[in-house]
């Protein structure tokens, strides 16, 4: 029986084999790789992955699709975690984890932030997302796409947009163009803030009113910041600061005891 796509889960099923082949080619899985797929759906990516892998973990929220997967594949080849990916602790899947998936657009940003918690154990991530989201992920300072998402993800990953995917590659077709991105966690030697929580808080506040100058947006924090010492103009806007600028800014606020 044909599965009816469920709007509440943001389901758009990939039906273009050439796109699937392109994604699998980009992932280039080896037989013993530790791979987990988010949102396997109707197995468009699951099946070709299993042709290259000894074993695959999948996370599926739709109980009907989860049941279909269990009935189709042997548990010796496929392990189904029936859950909302936003509630799953991806660290449970082990080391050198390769995460892949056609992510539901309605939860893509929260899910990307959620996955940061497991980044220490991740080897790489390949996702299909709304192209607009990926453009923000890889945007450079000063561009109109540069945002809180850009800063937070670029502080943790090296990212590359691979290719676009047209709406007609899906059933039902979404109203937007999609794209595929590769994300590789940065090494331990990367620049790191004194406090991850303070860094996240600083970036969120700075972009809360992105068109305003930082000295106004940061409010009471402004008086505690040595703008000249940091090499940041008080008249600067959040969209002009690099990741390292935000790290320096949040470190100053931690040193002054404003943030923890």
C-alpha positions in Angstrom: 0.0 0.0 0.0 1.3 3.4 -0.9 2.4 5.5 2.1 0.8 8.9 2.3 3.3 11.6 3.1 2.6 13.2 6.5 2.8 16.9 6.6 3.4 17.0 10.4 6.6 15.1 9.9 7.7 17.3 6.9 7.8 14.2 4.7 9.1 14.6 1.1 10.3 11.3 -0.3 13.3 11.2 -2.7 12.3 9.5 -6.0 15.2 10.5 -8.3 17.7 7.7 -8.5 20.4 9.9 -10.0 20.2 12.2 -6.9 20.4 9.1 -4.6 23.5 7.9 -6.5 25.1 11.3 -6.2 24.6 11.3 -2.4 25.9 7.8 -2.0 28.9 8.7 -4.2 29.6 11.7 -2.0 29.4 9.6 1.2 31.5 6.8 -0.4 30.7 4.4 2.5 33.0 1.4 3.3 31.6 -1.9 4.4 32.5 -1.5 8.1 31.6 2.2 8.4 29.5 3.2 11.4 26.6 4.9 9.6 23.3 6.2 11.0 20.6 7.6 8.7 18.0 10.1 9.9 14.6 9.8 8.3 15.0 6.8 6.1 11.4 7.1 4.9 10.7 4.7 2.0 14.4 3.5 1.8 15.5 5.7 -1.2 18.9 6.1 0.5 18.7 3.2 2.9 18.7 0.5 0.2 21.7 1.8 -1.8 23.6 2.4 1.5 22.9 -1.2 2.6 24.3 -2.4 -0.7 27.6 -0.9 0.4 27.5 -1.5 4.2 27.5 -4.5 6.5 25.1 -2.8 8.9 23.1 0.4 9.2 21.4 2.3 12.0 18.3 4.4 11.2 16.2 6.8 13.1 12.6 7.1 12.0 9.7 8.9 13.8 6.9 7.5 11.7 5.7 4.3 13.3 4.3 2.9 10.0 7.5 3.5 8.2 9.5 2.1 11.1 7.4 -1.1 10.9 7.9 -1.3 7.2 11.6 -1.1 7.6 11.6 -3.8 10.2 9.6 -6.0 7.9 11.8 -5.4 4.9 15.3 -5.7 6.4 16.9 -8.3 8.7 17.8 -6.9 12.2 21.3 -8.3 11.4 21.6 -5.6 8.7 19.4 -2.8 9.9 18.6 -1.4 13.4 15.6 0.9 13.6 15.4 3.5 16.4 11.8 4.6 16.4 12.0 8.2 17.8 12.1 11.9 17.1 15.7 12.6 16.0 15.6 15.7 18.3 15.3 13.4 21.3 18.0 10.9 20.3 21.4 10.9 21.9 23.5 10.2 18.9 26.5 9.4 21.1 24.9 6.0 21.7 25.8 4.9 18.2 29.6 4.9 19.0 32.8 6.4 17.5 33.7 7.6 14.1 30.0 8.0 13.3 28.9 9.0 9.8 25.5 10.7 9.9 23.4 11.0 6.8 19.8 11.9 5.9 17.2 13.8 4.0 16.3 16.0 6.9 12.8 17.3 7.5 12.9 21.0 6.7 10.7 21.9 9.6 13.3 20.7 12.2 16.5 21.1 10.2 18.1 23.9 12.2 17.2 22.5 15.7 18.5 19.1 14.6 21.8 20.6 13.4 22.2 22.3 16.8 21.3 19.0 18.5 23.9 17.1 16.6 26.7 19.4 17.9 26.5 17.5 21.2 27.8 14.4 19.5 30.4 16.1 17.2 33.3 14.6 19.2 32.3 11.2 18.0 31.3 12.1 14.5 33.6 11.5 11.5 31.3 13.3 9.0 27.7 14.3 8.1 26.0 14.4 4.8 22.5 16.0 4.7 19.9 17.1 2.2 18.3 20.3 3.4 16.5 23.3 2.0 19.1 25.2 -0.1 18.4 28.4 1.7 19.5 26.8 5.0 22.7 25.4 3.5 23.5 28.9 2.0 23.2 30.3 5.5 25.4 27.4 6.9 28.3 28.1 4.6 27.9 32.0 4.3 30.8 34.3 4.8 30.9 37.3 7.2 29.4 40.4 5.5 27.0 38.4 3.3 23.2 38.7 3.6 23.0 34.9 4.4 25.5 35.1 7.3 23.6 34.4 10.5 23.6 32.8 14.0 23.4 29.4 12.2 26.5 30.3 10.2 28.6 31.2 13.2 27.5 28.4 15.5 28.1 25.7 12.9 31.3 27.1 11.4 32.7 27.2 14.9 32.4 23.4 15.0 32.5 22.1 11.4 34.2 22.6 8.1 31.2 22.6 5.6 30.8 22.4 1.9 27.7 22.7 -0.3 27.9 19.8 -2.8 25.0 20.2 -5.2 21.4 21.4 -5.6 18.4 19.1 -5.8 15.2 20.3 -7.7 11.7 19.9 -6.2 10.7 17.4 -8.8 13.2 14.9 -7.3 10.7 14.4 -4.5 7.2 13.0 -4.0 5.4 15.2 -3.0 7.6 18.0 -4.4 8.5 20.7 -1.9 8.0 24.3 -2.7 11.7 25.0 -2.4 15.0 23.9 -4.0 17.1 21.6 -1.8 20.8 21.0 -1.7 23.3 18.5 -0.2 26.0 19.6 2.3 29.0 17.8 3.7 30.0 18.6 7.4 33.3 17.5 8.9 33.9 18.3 12.6 36.9 20.5 13.2 39.8 19.0 15.2 40.5 19.6 18.9 43.1 22.2 17.9 40.3 24.5 16.6 39.9 27.9 18.2 37.6 27.3 21.2 35.8 29.8 23.5 36.4 29.7 27.3 32.7 28.9 27.7 30.6 27.2 25.0 27.4 28.5 26.8 28.7 32.1 26.9 29.7 31.9 23.2 26.2 30.6 22.2 24.6 33.3 24.3 26.8 36.1 22.8 26.0 35.0 19.2 22.3 34.7 19.9 22.1 38.2 21.5 24.2 39.8 18.7 22.0 38.4 16.0 18.7 39.1 17.8 18.6 42.5 16.0 21.1 42.0 13.2 20.5 45.4 11.5 21.5 47.3 14.7 25.0 48.2 15.8 26.4 45.7 18.3 26.9 48.4 21.0 23.1 48.9 21.1 22.2 45.2 20.7 24.5 44.1 23.5 23.0 46.6 25.9 24.5 46.5 29.4 27.4 44.3 28.2 28.8 47.0 26.0 30.5 49.0 28.8 32.5 45.9 29.7 34.0 45.3 26.3 37.4 46.6 25.2 36.4 47.3 21.6 39.7 48.7 20.5 41.6 45.8 22.1 39.5 43.3 20.4 39.8 45.1 17.0 36.0 45.3 16.7 34.3 48.6 15.9 31.5 49.6 18.2 29.5 50.5 15.1 29.9 47.0 13.7 26.9 44.8 13.1 26.8 41.1 14.0 26.8 40.0 10.3 30.3 41.5 9.9 32.1 39.6 12.7 34.0 36.4 12.1 33.8 33.3 14.2 37.1 34.2 15.9 35.7 37.7 16.6 32.7 36.2 18.4 35.0 33.9 20.4 37.0 36.9 21.5 33.9 38.8 22.4 32.4 36.0 24.5 35.8 35.3 26.2 35.9 39.0 27.3 32.5 38.8 28.8 33.5 35.6 30.7 36.7 37.2 31.9 34.7 40.2 33.2 32.3 37.9 35.0 29.3 39.0 32.9 28.8 35.5 31.4 29.7 32.0 32.5 
